[in-house]
Amino acid sequence: MMEEAVGLGAVTVLAVLEQVYFSLQVIHARRKYSVSPPAAAGPPEFQRIFRAQVNSSEYFPLFIILLWSSGLFLSPGLSSACGLLYLYGRLQYFWGYSQSAEGRLAPLYFTAQVLWVLLGFSCLGVVLTFTRVYLDVDLLQEAGSALHPLW
C-alpha cells in the first residue's frame, strides 16, 4: 500500500511547499509595502497578494481531502496527476492575482474544475469500495460481465 500512495504523498508535500511559498510572498509584500501584522489592508498590490494566499489556504483542506480520498478509493496515479494539475493551476492563480484581480479568473475556474473531478473520483471510489466491501458486489466486475457479450 505504501508504494501505491507515494505519488499522493509527493503531491501532498509539494502542496505544503506551495503554501509555504505563498506565505513567504505575503511576508515579502508586508515588508515591501510597509503593512505590519495584523493589518490586512494596504495598497492594492499588497491586498492582491494577501488575498491570493488566503484564498489558496481556504481551499487547501478541500484539495488534500479530495486528493487522498480519490487516491485511496479509486486511483492513486490518476489522483496524483490531478493533484499536480491543481497545484499548477493554484500557482498560476497566485501569480495572476498578484498582477491583477482579473488575472486570477482563468486559473480559478481551472482549479475548481480539477476539484470537481477529484470529488467525482472520490464519490465513485467510495461507492465502488462500499459495494464491494459491505454488499459483496464488485460493480466493476459486474459491468465487465454485462458488457462481455457485446465485445
C-alpha positions in Angstrom: 0.0 0.0 0.0 2.8 2.4 0.8 4.3 2.1 -2.7 0.9 2.9 -4.2 0.5 6.0 -2.1 3.9 7.5 -2.8 2.5 9.8 -5.6 -0.2 11.1 -3.2 2.5 11.7 -0.6 4.7 13.5 -3.1 1.8 15.8 -4.3 0.9 16.5 -0.6 4.5 17.6 0.2 4.5 19.7 -3.0 1.2 21.3 -1.9 2.6 22.1 1.5 5.7 23.7 -0.1 3.4 25.7 -2.4 1.5 27.0 0.7 4.9 27.9 2.3 5.8 29.8 -0.9 2.5 31.7 -0.8 3.0 32.6 2.8 6.6 33.8 2.2 5.3 36.0 -0.6 2.9 37.7 1.9 5.8 38.3 4.3 7.8 39.8 1.5 4.8 42.0 0.4 4.3 43.2 4.0 7.9 44.4 4.1 7.8 45.9 0.7 4.5 47.8 1.2 5.0 48.5 5.0 1.9 46.6 6.1 2.6 45.4 9.7 0.6 42.4 11.1 -2.2 42.1 12.0 -3.3 44.6 9.4 -4.7 43.1 6.2 -5.3 46.5 4.5 -2.7 48.3 2.4 -2.0 49.2 -1.2 -3.9 47.1 -3.8 -0.6 45.3 -4.7 -0.4 44.0 -1.2 -4.1 43.2 -0.9 -4.0 41.1 -4.0 -1.0 39.0 -2.8 -2.6 38.7 0.6 -6.0 37.6 -0.8 -4.3 35.1 -3.2 -2.6 33.5 -0.2 -5.7 33.5 2.0 -7.9 32.1 -0.8 -5.4 29.3 -1.5 -5.2 28.4 2.2 -9.0 28.2 2.3 -9.1 25.7 -0.5 -6.2 23.7 0.8 -8.1 21.3 3.1 -10.7 20.6 0.4 -7.9 19.7 -2.0 -6.0 17.5 0.4 -9.1 15.6 1.4 -10.3 15.0 -2.1 -6.8 14.1 -3.3 -6.4 11.4 -0.7 -10.0 10.0 -0.8 -9.8 9.8 -4.6 -6.4 8.2 -4.4 -7.2 5.7 -1.7 -10.6 4.6 -3.1 -10.2 4.9 -6.9 -6.7 5.5 -8.3 -3.6 6.9 -6.7 -1.9 7.6 -10.0 -4.9 9.4 -11.6 -5.5 11.3 -8.4 -1.8 12.3 -8.2 -1.9 13.6 -11.8 -5.0 15.6 -11.0 -3.2 16.9 -7.9 -0.3 18.2 -10.0 -2.7 19.9 -12.3 -4.4 21.6 -9.3 -1.1 22.8 -7.9 0.0 24.2 -11.3 -3.4 26.0 -11.5 -3.0 27.4 -8.0 0.4 28.7 -8.8 -1.0 30.4 -11.9 -3.8 31.7 -9.8 -1.4 33.2 -7.3 0.8 34.8 -9.9 -2.2 36.1 -11.9 -3.9 37.5 -8.8 -0.7 39.2 -7.7 -0.7 41.1 -11.1 -4.4 42.0 -11.3 -7.7 40.8 -9.9 -8.8 39.7 -13.4 -5.6 37.6 -13.7 -7.0 35.1 -11.1 -10.1 34.1 -13.0 -9.0 31.6 -15.6 -6.8 29.7 -13.1 -9.6 29.9 -10.5 -12.0 28.2 -12.9 -9.4 25.6 -13.9 -8.6 24.6 -10.3 -12.4 24.5 -9.5 -12.8 22.0 -12.4 -10.0 19.9 -11.1 -11.6 19.9 -7.6 -14.9 18.7 -9.2 -13.1 15.9 -11.0 -11.4 14.8 -7.7 -14.8 15.0 -6.0 -16.3 12.8 -8.7 -13.4 10.3 -8.4 -13.8 10.3 -4.7 -17.5 9.6 -4.8 -17.1 6.9 -7.4 -14.3 5.3 -5.5 -16.3 5.3 -2.2 -19.3 3.8 -3.9 -17.3 1.1 -5.6 -15.4 0.2 -2.4 -18.6 0.3 -0.3 -20.5 -2.1 -2.5 -17.5 -4.4 -2.8 -16.8 -4.5 1.0 -20.2 -4.2 2.5 -22.5 -5.7 -0.1 -20.1 -8.2 -1.6 -20.8 -6.8 -5.1 -18.0 -5.8 -7.4 -19.7 -3.3 -9.7 -16.7 -3.1 -12.0 -16.7 -6.9 -12.4 -20.5 -6.8 -12.9 -20.2 -4.1 -15.5 -17.5 -6.1 -17.3 -19.6 -9.2 -17.3 -22.6 -7.4 -18.6 -20.6 -5.8 -21.4 -18.7 -9.0 -22.3 -21.3 -10.4 -24.8 -21.1 -7.1 -26.7 -17.4 -7.4 -27.3 
